[in-house]
Amino acid sequence: MTTENNGKTEGPLCEIRLRSGGEEQSLASVREYPCIIGRRSACDVTIQDPSVSGEHAELDLDNGKVRIRDLESTNGIYKGKNRISSFTLQEPDQFRLGDIHVRLVVPVAEDAQQSSEQAVSSSPEKEETEEKHSGEDEDKQYYYKRGEETFGPCGREQLKTLAEHGKLEPKDSIWLPETGKWVLAEKMTDLFPKEETSGREPARKFAAQPVQQATTDENAVPRHEQIRAKLGGKREDIRCPHCWHQFAIEDFLYIASHQSLTGDPVLGSDAQQRFRPSKFTPEGNAVDRAGMSCPDMACPRCHLRIPQTASEKPPLFLSIIGATGSGKSFFLTSLVWEMRRTLSRHFAISFRDTDAINNQIINEFEETLFFGSDPDELVTLRKTELQGELYNQVLLDDMLINLPKPFMFTLNPAEHHPRLEEVRKSMSRTLILYDNAGEHFEPGMDSVDNPTTRHLLHSDAFFFLFDPTRDARFRDKLEKDDPQLTKGSAVQRQEILLTEMINRYKKYLGMREGEKTDKTLIMIVAKADVWWNQLDIDLPQCPYQWDPSFHTCAFDIKKIKQVSFALRTLMEETCPEVVSTVESFARNVVYIPHSALGRSPVVDPDSGTLCIRPRDIKPFWASVPLLYFFYERGLVPYHTKLTPPDVETVSIQTEECGDILFVTPEGWSKPMQVPKFYLGARLKDPQTGIWFDLPSPEEANVSTTEETKPDEAT
């Protein structure tokens, strides 16, 4: 029977007990409903623990019975391994709020309890009931308990099956409703028959095989401390490549190895548990509750696994931005493929997967384009979706969030590098790439529960993939027989995506309007095989050559700047708002032509989609954007003496104004505007064909220069 009182309903008395280490502590008694349980002091019942949300759960009445409901908490309510949104409480019942184990008891009336105890104590069948309980009451519900977890309700036949398969062990306890007591399972002779000694063969015992315990060592150096030692013993922080949370090395979580230890409040019921260890093996691996060695570690916020190599080597973050259908997946696939072939052979740097699990998608893309069993079979890459296998779904701040899976690669100087010891520290890095669906960069797609582009905040450089075939003005300059230029194919104002990316970056960092970033933005003008005849400049197959002074190839930075200036001029004539938008954001912008396939795709006659034959794929300048980034970071050498010696240059006057040089060739009345990024380069004016040398950065303050010569070597 229930009564109303101050907006609450009076119902059965419910006692809340907290369980820890096999002991129970009474927390509160509840008689009025609804009752809010949470961390806040304003709750009806307060549990001061970080794993408990401000308002975590609610107790209420359902047809006179007490029911508990999850209030969309971060760490949820768990019964055993399963996260449950609501359920009606049994008597007694056990579950977990976050990391807190709770037992709820609805006590019976005192006189009824006494009479029940007297009846049980006076019954001659009491011992037989406890020790030889048969299956005669199979319609009743039973619970079985192992350690601190309660499972059920279970029928007697279910318990028998669990015992036969070793899931129910002799030392587990079973709740008997008719006696109101817990009884050791080994006393239930129908579940665990006792051995007979009267000449008959002992009954077979079914029990789980014991776990082979890992050897522990009190003096072991934990794996996270080993990482600190490799970083020079400094108190370095780790940046998670999944959620970009920065944390101290000692805050690493470890991932349980035993298959029974599942159920994670952030990753879901199927994920292995994350924990803070107190025991370690001699190798430094953590030891989980089942006694197994656990070498893998995870971020303390998103609980996703972080490879040890990614923790030991400083990260280089790269964000790839581009419109839907601009070819980001093709660009990324050809980039990775060419880097595997280029870095080791030409620059003595090894380039390998850091994590095969996260890199699975890009590896599959490489197999599709470059390792097909039939080189004449038409193939294509699937579109990058807004959700799915390219994202990890986690529960953060009471919200289900999709985080983009990073592609991770380890960079190391090869053993044959001529300056191995000198460059080992600077070159040993973890390269982390992000490939978002183009829709993620569209206005309105950035939200608290959709933070898929927050990697922009931590990127060391930005790759913006500009697709000329999706620009109406560029399309007018190109051959119309290309299948990518058919009438009715999609066009898009790509400067809108660029503006949205810039606005997000400035918002994340709190930058002022008009403030520029010092990070490099590489404008990759894709599908160069369609439009490169528009450039009035030679494009070598690869802008690097062998340099005997380095015993590796060296990057031709002057050729890169010449090509960049010519391409910038073309884009300024065709889509000037793109150039002005990007150069108003970044001080250093380099324009690089790129073709992931080296030729136009063809139309599949069966599906009507654009495809390519692997035999025809010949990427052009696929590795150049990343090589340029490595050049800026000092990871690859460069030289400047590859400029043709027979080029005649004209005298110029220069005047510096902000980030611009006003360059006036001899005889001109109106100057050219050239970004200071090109200081020290020999450039060609595409309109007149004249060559001129810009002063070096050291000479930039000189307003008038005579004809300058290129540096001989660097």
C-alpha positions in Angstrom: 0.0 0.0 0.0 1.3 3.5 -0.9 0.6 7.0 0.2 1.3 10.5 -1.2 3.7 12.8 0.7 5.0 16.1 -0.6 4.9 15.1 -4.3 6.6 11.8 -3.5 4.9 8.4 -3.0 5.6 6.3 0.1 6.3 2.7 -0.7 8.2 -0.3 0.5 11.4 0.3 2.5 14.5 -0.2 0.4 18.0 -0.4 1.9 20.9 0.7 -0.3 24.2 -1.0 0.6 27.6 -0.4 -1.0 29.8 -3.4 -1.6 33.6 -3.4 -1.6 36.1 -6.2 -1.1 33.4 -8.6 0.0 32.1 -6.2 2.7 28.9 -4.3 2.8 28.2 -0.8 4.1 24.7 0.6 4.5 24.4 3.9 2.7 20.7 4.9 3.0 17.2 3.7 3.5 14.6 4.8 1.0 10.8 4.8 1.6 9.7 7.8 -0.6 9.7 7.6 -4.4 10.9 8.7 -6.9 14.4 8.8 -5.4 17.4 10.2 -7.3 20.8 8.6 -6.8 23.9 10.6 -8.0 27.0 12.4 -7.1 25.4 15.8 -6.5 24.6 16.8 -3.0 21.0 17.8 -4.1 20.2 14.1 -4.9 18.1 12.1 -2.5 21.0 9.6 -2.1 24.5 10.9 -2.8 27.5 8.7 -3.8 30.7 10.6 -3.9 32.6 8.8 -6.7 33.9 10.2 -10.0 32.4 7.3 -11.9 28.9 8.2 -10.7 27.1 11.0 -12.7 25.6 14.0 -11.1 22.1 12.4 -11.5 22.9 8.8 -12.2 19.8 6.7 -11.5 16.2 6.9 -10.3 14.3 4.6 -8.0 10.5 4.6 -8.6 7.5 2.4 -8.1 6.1 0.2 -10.8 2.9 -1.6 -9.8 4.0 -1.5 -6.2 7.5 -2.9 -7.0 10.7 -0.8 -6.9 12.2 -0.1 -10.3 15.5 1.5 -11.1 16.1 3.6 -14.3 19.3 5.0 -15.8 19.2 8.8 -16.1 21.4 8.7 -19.3 24.5 8.5 -17.1 28.0 8.4 -18.5 29.1 5.1 -17.0 25.6 3.5 -16.9 24.0 0.7 -14.8 25.4 -2.8 -15.2 24.1 -6.2 -14.2 26.9 -8.6 -14.7 28.4 -7.7 -18.1 25.3 -6.1 -19.5 24.4 -2.4 -19.5 20.7 -2.0 -18.6 18.6 1.1 -19.0 15.9 0.0 -16.4 14.7 -3.1 -14.6 12.5 -4.1 -11.7 14.4 -5.0 -8.5 14.4 -8.6 -7.2 14.9 -9.3 -3.5 17.9 -8.9 -3.0 19.4 -7.5 -6.2 23.0 -6.4 -7.1 24.3 -4.2 -9.9 26.9 -1.6 -10.6 26.6 2.2 -10.9 29.8 3.3 -12.7 32.5 1.6 -10.6 30.4 1.3 -7.5 28.9 -2.1 -6.6 25.4 -1.7 -5.0 23.2 -4.2 -3.3 19.5 -3.3 -2.7 17.5 -5.1 -0.1 13.8 -4.7 0.6 13.5 -6.1 4.2 10.5 -8.2 5.2 8.4 -7.2 8.3 10.1 -8.1 11.6 7.4 -10.4 12.9 7.2 -12.3 9.6 11.0 -12.6 9.5 11.0 -14.0 13.0 8.3 -16.6 12.3 10.0 -17.6 9.1 13.3 -18.1 11.0 11.5 -20.2 13.7 9.8 -22.3 11.1 13.1 -23.0 9.3 15.0 -23.7 12.5 12.4 -26.2 13.7 12.1 -28.1 10.4 13.8 -31.5 10.4 14.4 -31.1 6.7 16.4 -27.9 7.1 19.8 -29.5 6.5 18.4 -31.6 3.7 16.9 -28.5 2.1 20.3 -26.8 2.1 22.4 -29.8 1.1 20.2 -32.0 -1.0 17.8 -29.6 -2.7 16.4 -31.3 -5.7 14.9 -29.8 -8.8 11.4 -30.1 -7.5 10.9 -26.3 -7.5 12.0 -25.6 -11.0 9.4 -22.9 -11.5 11.1 -20.8 -8.8 13.8 -18.3 -9.7 17.4 -18.6 -8.5 20.5 -16.3 -8.5 24.0 -17.4 -8.6 26.9 -15.2 -7.4 30.5 -15.2 -8.4 32.9 -12.8 -6.7 31.0 -9.5 -6.5 28.6 -10.1 -9.3 25.1 -11.5 -9.2 23.5 -13.2 -12.2 19.9 -14.3 -12.7 17.2 -15.1 -12.2 17.9 -18.7 -13.3 15.9 -21.8 -13.2 17.3 -25.0 -11.7 17.9 -26.6 -15.1 19.8 -23.4 -16.1 22.0 -23.8 -13.1 22.7 -27.4 -13.9 23.8 -26.4 -17.4 26.0 -23.6 -16.0 27.6 -26.1 -13.6 28.3 -28.6 -16.3 30.1 -26.1 -18.4 32.1 -24.7 -15.6 30.3 -21.3 -15.5 28.9 -22.0 -12.1 31.7 -23.1 -9.7 31.4 -25.0 -6.4 32.5 -22.0 -4.3 29.9 -19.7 -5.9 26.7 -19.0 -3.8 23.1 -19.6 -4.7 20.1 -17.7 -3.3 17.3 -19.9 -2.0 14.1 -17.9 -1.9 12.4 -20.5 0.3 15.0 -20.1 3.1 16.0 -16.5 2.4 19.7 -17.5 2.5 22.8 -17.8 0.4 24.1 -21.4 0.1 27.4 -22.6 -1.3 26.7 -24.2 -4.7 28.8 -27.2 -3.7 26.1 -28.2 -1.2 23.6 -28.6 -3.9 24.1 -32.3 -4.6 22.1 -32.2 -7.8 24.5 -29.6 -9.2 27.8 -31.0 -7.7 27.3 -34.7 -6.7 29.6 -35.7 -3.8 32.2 -38.4 -4.5 31.1 -41.9 -3.4 33.6 -44.2 -1.7 31.5 -47.4 -1.7 33.3 -48.9 -4.7 31.4 -46.8 -7.2 33.3 -44.5 -9.5 33.2 -40.9 -8.3 30.8 -38.6 -10.0 32.4 -36.4 -12.6 33.0 -32.8 -11.5 32.6 -30.0 -14.0 34.6 -26.9 -13.2 36.3 -24.2 -15.2 40.0 -24.7 -16.0 42.1 -22.5 -13.8 43.7 -19.4 -15.4 47.5 -19.6 -15.7 48.5 -16.8 -13.4 51.1 -14.3 -14.7 54.3 -13.9 -12.6 54.4 -10.6 -10.8 57.4 -8.7 -9.6 57.2 -5.9 -7.0 60.3 -4.3 -8.4 59.1 -4.4 -12.0 59.2 -1.1 -14.0 55.6 -0.6 -15.3 55.3 -0.2 -19.1 54.2 3.4 -18.8 57.3 4.2 -16.8 59.4 2.5 -19.5 57.8 4.9 -22.0 58.8 7.8 -19.8 62.4 6.5 -19.7 62.5 6.3 -23.5 61.3 9.9 -23.6 64.4 10.9 -21.6 62.8 10.6 -18.1 60.9 13.9 -18.5 57.4 14.3 -17.2 56.0 14.4 -20.7 52.3 14.4 -21.5 50.6 12.1 -24.0 48.2 13.4 -26.7 45.6 10.7 -27.5 45.3 10.3 -31.3 41.6 9.3 -31.0 40.0 12.0 -28.8 43.0 14.4 -28.6 42.9 14.4 -24.8 46.2 15.3 -23.2 47.2 13.4 -20.1 50.2 12.4 -17.9 51.9 9.1 -18.7 51.0 7.7 -15.3 47.3 8.2 -16.1 47.4 5.4 -18.7 44.7 2.8 -18.3 45.5 -0.9 -19.1 43.3 -3.2 -21.0 42.2 -6.5 -19.4 43.2 -9.7 -21.2 41.0 -12.3 -19.7 37.9 -12.9 -21.9 35.6 -12.8 -18.8 36.6 -9.2 -18.0 34.3 -7.4 -20.4 32.0 -4.5 -20.0 33.4 -1.0 -20.3 31.4 2.1 -19.4 32.8 4.1 -22.4 33.1 1.5 -25.1 30.2 -0.8 -24.3 29.4 -4.2 -22.9 31.5 -6.2 -25.5 34.7 -4.3 -24.9 37.4 -5.5 -22.5 37.6 -3.7 -19.2 40.0 -0.8 -18.7 41.7 -0.5 -15.3 44.4 1.0 -13.2 46.8 -1.8 -12.1 48.6 -2.4 -8.9 50.6 -5.5 -10.0 53.0 -5.9 -12.8 54.9 -8.7 -14.5 58.7 -8.6 -14.7 58.3 -7.2 -18.3 56.3 -4.3 -17.0 52.9 -5.5 -18.2 49.9 -4.9 -15.9 48.1 -7.9 -14.3 44.3 -8.0 -14.4 41.9 -9.4 -11.8 42.0 -12.8 -13.4 45.8 -12.8 -13.1 46.6 -12.4 -16.8 49.4 -10.3 -18.3 48.0 -7.1 -20.0 50.5 -5.3 -22.3 48.0 -2.9 -24.1 47.2 0.5 -22.8 44.4 3.0 -23.4 43.5 6.7 -23.1 41.9 7.5 -19.7 39.2 9.6 -21.4 38.0 7.7 -24.5 39.4 4.3 -23.4 40.6 3.5 -26.9 43.8 1.6 -27.3 47.0 3.6 -28.0 49.9 1.6 -29.5 53.0 1.8 -27.4 55.0 3.1 -30.4 52.6 6.0 -30.8 53.3 6.9 -27.1 57.1 6.6 -27.4 57.6 8.7 -30.6 56.4 12.3 -30.7 53.3 12.7 -33.0 53.0 14.6 -36.2 49.3 15.4 -36.9 48.0 16.0 -40.4 44.4 16.9 -41.3 43.1 16.2 -44.8 40.2 18.5 -45.8 38.2 18.4 -49.0 34.7 18.5 -50.5 32.6 15.4 -51.0 33.7 13.5 -54.1 37.0 15.4 -54.3 39.0 12.2 -54.2 40.4 12.3 -50.6 40.4 8.5 -50.3 42.3 8.1 -53.6 44.7 10.9 -52.6 45.4 9.3 -49.3 45.8 5.8 -50.8 48.3 6.9 -53.4 50.1 9.0 -50.9 50.7 6.1 -48.5 51.6 3.8 -51.3 54.2 6.1 -52.7 55.6 6.9 -49.3 56.2 3.2 -48.7 58.2 3.1 -51.9 59.9 6.5 -51.7 61.1 7.2 -48.2 63.3 4.1 -47.7 64.7 3.9 -51.2 65.5 7.6 -51.7 65.7 9.2 -48.3 66.8 6.3 -46.0 63.7 6.6 -43.7 61.6 3.6 -42.9 57.8 4.1 -43.2 55.6 1.4 -41.7 52.2 0.9 -40.1 52.2 1.8 -36.4 48.9 0.0 -35.9 47.5 -2.6 -38.3 44.1 -2.4 -36.7 43.4 1.3 -37.3 45.2 1.1 -40.6 43.1 -1.7 -41.9 40.9 0.5 -44.1 43.8 2.2 -45.9 45.6 -1.1 -46.3 42.4 -2.5 -48.0 42.3 0.5 -50.3 46.0 -0.1 -51.3 45.2 -3.7 -52.1 42.2 -2.6 -54.2 44.3 -0.2 -56.3 47.7 -1.7 -56.4 47.5 -5.4 -55.5 44.5 -6.6 -57.5 44.6 -10.2 -58.8 43.3 -9.0 -62.2 45.1 -5.8 -63.3 42.4 -5.2 -66.0 39.4 -5.4 -63.7 37.6 -2.1 -63.1 37.9 -1.1 -59.5 37.0 1.9 -57.3 37.1 2.9 -53.6 33.9 3.2 -51.5 32.9 6.6 -50.4 33.9 7.8 -46.9 30.7 7.7 -44.8 29.6 9.9 -42.0 29.6 6.9 -39.7 30.7 3.3 -39.8 34.0 1.5 -39.8 36.1 4.6 -40.2 34.9 5.8 -36.8 35.0 4.7 -33.2 31.8 5.1 -31.2 32.3 6.0 -27.6 30.2 7.3 -24.7 31.6 10.6 -23.5 29.9 13.2 -21.3 26.6 11.3 -21.5 26.6 11.3 -25.3 27.4 8.8 -28.0 30.2 10.3 -30.1 31.8 9.2 -33.3 35.6 9.8 -33.4 37.5 9.4 -36.7 40.0 6.5 -36.7 43.5 7.8 -37.1 45.8 6.2 -39.6 49.2 5.9 -37.8 52.6 5.3 -39.4 56.0 5.1 -37.7 59.0 7.0 -39.1 62.5 5.9 -38.3 65.9 6.6 -40.0 67.0 3.4 -41.7 70.1 1.6 -40.5 71.9 2.6 -43.7 71.2 6.3 -43.1 74.6 8.1 -43.3 73.8 10.2 -40.2 71.9 7.6 -38.2 72.9 8.6 -34.7 72.6 12.3 -35.4 69.1 12.2 -36.8 67.6 9.3 -34.9 65.9 11.5 -32.4 64.5 14.1 -34.9 63.3 11.6 -37.4 61.7 9.1 -35.1 58.1 10.2 -35.2 54.6 8.9 -35.4 52.7 10.3 -38.4 48.9 10.5 -37.7 46.5 11.2 -40.6 42.8 11.9 -40.5 40.4 11.3 -43.4 36.9 12.8 -42.8 33.9 12.6 -45.0 33.6 15.9 -46.9 30.2 16.4 -45.3 31.9 16.8 -41.9 33.4 20.1 -43.0 30.1 21.6 -44.2 28.5 24.4 -42.2 26.4 23.2 -39.3 28.1 19.8 -39.0 30.3 20.8 -36.1 28.6 20.1 -32.8 29.3 18.9 -29.3 28.2 15.4 -30.1 29.9 15.3 -33.5 33.5 16.5 -32.8 34.9 14.6 -35.8 37.0 17.5 -37.0 38.6 18.6 -33.7 41.9 17.2 -34.9 42.3 20.5 -36.7 43.2 22.1 -33.4 46.3 19.8 -33.0 47.4 19.5 -36.7 51.0 20.4 -37.6 49.9 21.2 -41.1 46.7 21.2 -43.2 46.2 19.5 -46.6 43.3 21.0 -48.5 42.3 19.0 -51.5 41.0 21.3 -54.2 39.1 19.6 -57.0 39.2 21.7 -60.3 36.6 19.4 -61.9 34.0 20.6 -59.3 34.7 24.3 -60.0 32.5 25.7 -62.8 35.1 28.2 -63.9 38.0 25.6 -64.0 35.7 23.3 -66.0 35.4 25.8 -68.8 39.2 25.6 -69.3 39.2 21.8 -69.6 38.5 19.2 -72.3 34.8 18.3 -72.1 35.3 14.6 -73.1 36.6 13.6 -69.7 34.0 11.6 -67.8 34.5 13.7 -64.7 33.3 16.8 -66.7 30.1 15.4 -68.1 27.1 17.8 -68.2 25.2 17.6 -65.0 28.1 16.4 -62.8 28.3 18.1 -59.4 30.0 21.4 -58.9 30.6 23.1 -55.5 31.9 26.3 -54.1 34.9 24.9 -52.3 35.9 28.1 -50.6 32.8 27.7 -48.4 34.3 24.5 -47.0 37.7 26.3 -46.7 36.0 29.1 -44.8 34.2 26.7 -42.5 37.5 24.9 -41.7 39.2 28.2 -40.9 36.3 29.4 -38.7 36.4 26.1 -36.7 40.1 26.3 -36.2 40.0 29.9 -35.0 37.0 29.1 -32.8 38.8 26.1 -31.2 41.9 28.2 -30.5 40.2 31.5 -29.7 42.1 33.4 -32.5 41.1 37.0 -33.4 39.6 38.0 -36.7 42.5 38.7 -39.1 45.0 36.7 -37.1 47.0 34.3 -39.2 48.4 30.9 -38.3 52.1 30.0 -38.7 51.2 26.5 -39.6 51.6 25.5 -43.3 48.6 25.0 -45.5 49.3 22.8 -48.5 46.7 23.5 -51.3 46.7 20.2 -53.2 45.2 20.8 -56.6 43.9 17.3 -57.5 43.4 15.4 -60.8 46.4 17.2 -62.4 46.2 14.8 -65.4 43.1 16.7 -66.5 44.4 20.3 -66.2 48.2 20.4 -66.1 48.5 21.6 -69.7 47.2 24.9 -68.3 50.5 25.4 -66.5 53.3 27.1 -68.5 56.1 25.4 -66.6 58.0 22.1 -66.8 56.8 19.5 -64.3 59.5 16.9 -63.6 58.4 13.4 -62.7 59.8 13.8 -59.2 61.2 17.0 -57.6 64.2 15.4 -55.9 67.5 14.0 -57.1 70.5 12.1 -55.6 72.9 14.3 -53.7 76.3 12.6 -53.0 76.9 15.0 -50.1 74.0 13.5 -48.2 74.2 10.0 -49.6 70.4 10.3 -50.1 68.2 12.2 -52.4 67.6 15.9 -51.8 64.4 17.9 -52.2 64.5 20.6 -55.0 62.7 23.3 -53.0 63.2 25.9 -55.7 61.4 23.8 -58.2 58.6 23.3 -55.7 58.3 27.1 -55.3 58.4 27.7 -59.1 55.6 25.2 -59.6 53.7 26.6 -56.6 53.9 30.2 -57.9 52.7 29.2 -61.4 49.8 27.2 -60.0 48.9 30.0 -57.6 48.8 32.4 -60.6 46.4 30.0 -62.5 44.1 29.7 -59.5 44.2 33.5 -58.9 42.9 34.0 -62.5 40.3 31.2 -62.2 39.0 31.2 -58.7 40.6 34.2 -56.9 38.4 33.9 -53.8 40.0 30.5 -53.0 43.4 32.1 -53.0 42.4 35.1 -51.0 40.6 32.9 -48.4 43.5 30.5 -47.8 46.2 33.3 -47.8 44.2 35.3 -45.3 44.4 32.4 -42.9 48.0 31.0 -43.3 51.2 32.8 -43.7 52.8 29.9 -45.6 50.7 28.5 -48.4 52.2 26.1 -51.0 50.2 25.0 -54.1 51.1 21.5 -55.3 49.7 19.7 -58.4 48.7 16.1 -57.7 47.2 13.1 -59.5 46.3 10.1 -57.5 45.7 7.9 -60.6 47.8 9.6 -63.3 44.9 9.4 -65.7 41.2 10.0 -65.9 38.9 7.2 -64.7 36.5 5.4 -67.0 32.8 4.7 -66.7 31.9 1.1 -65.7 29.3 0.1 -68.3 27.5 -2.1 -65.8 27.2 0.2 -62.8 27.7 3.6 -64.4 30.3 4.6 -61.7 33.7 6.0 -62.4 36.4 3.2 -62.1 40.0 2.6 -63.0 42.0 -0.4 -64.1 45.0 -1.1 -61.7 47.2 -1.6 -64.8 46.6 2.1 -65.8 47.4 3.7 -62.4 50.5 5.8 -62.5 50.3 8.4 -59.6 51.9 11.8 -60.3 53.5 13.8 -57.5 51.6 11.6 -55.1 54.3 11.8 -52.4 55.3 15.4 -52.9 52.8 17.1 -50.4 54.1 14.9 -47.6 57.7 15.2 -48.7 57.3 19.0 -48.6 55.9 18.7 -45.0 58.9 16.5 -44.0 61.3 19.1 -45.6 59.7 21.8 -43.4 60.2 19.7 -40.3 63.8 19.0 -41.2 63.2 15.3 -41.9 64.5 15.2 -45.5 67.5 17.3 -46.9 67.1 19.8 -49.7 69.2 21.6 -52.3 68.7 24.5 -54.7 71.2 24.1 -57.5 68.9 22.2 -59.9 67.5 25.5 -61.4 68.5 25.5 -65.1 71.7 27.6 -65.4 70.8 29.0 -68.8 67.7 30.9 -67.6 68.0 34.7 -68.0 66.6 36.8 -65.2 65.6 40.4 -65.1 66.4 43.1 -62.5 63.6 43.8 -60.1 62.6 46.3 -57.4 60.9 44.9 -54.3 59.0 46.6 -51.5 57.8 44.8 -48.5 54.3 45.4 -47.0 53.1 43.0 -44.4 53.1 39.4 -45.8 53.4 40.7 -49.4 56.3 41.8 -51.6 55.5 44.3 -54.3 57.8 43.2 -57.2 58.4 45.5 -60.1 60.5 44.2 -63.0 62.5 46.6 -65.0 60.3 48.6 -67.3 57.0 47.8 -65.5 54.8 50.5 -64.2 52.5 48.3 -62.0 54.1 45.8 -59.6 53.2 42.1 -59.0 52.1 41.1 -55.6 54.0 38.0 -54.4 53.7 36.4 -50.9 56.8 36.5 -48.8 56.6 32.7 -48.7 58.5 32.8 -52.1 61.6 34.8 -50.8 64.8 33.4 -52.1 63.1 31.6 -55.1 63.6 32.0 -58.8 60.2 32.5 -60.3 58.6 32.8 -63.7 55.8 35.2 -64.5 53.3 33.0 -66.4 51.8 36.0 -68.3 55.0 37.5 -69.7 57.4 34.5 -69.4 60.1 36.5 -67.7 62.2 35.0 -64.9 63.3 36.9 -61.8 65.0 36.2 -58.5 63.5 37.3 -55.2 65.9 38.3 -52.4 66.6 35.9 -49.7 64.8 36.3 -46.3 67.9 38.0 -45.0 67.8 40.5 -47.8 64.1 41.1 -47.6 64.4 44.4 -45.9 66.3 45.8 -48.9 63.8 47.6 -51.1 65.8 47.5 -54.3 67.8 44.5 -55.5 70.0 43.8 -58.4 69.8 40.6 -60.3 70.4 37.8 -57.8 71.8 34.4 -58.2 70.3 31.2 -56.8 72.0 29.6 -53.9 74.5 27.0 -55.0 73.5 24.4 -52.4 72.0 24.0 -49.0 
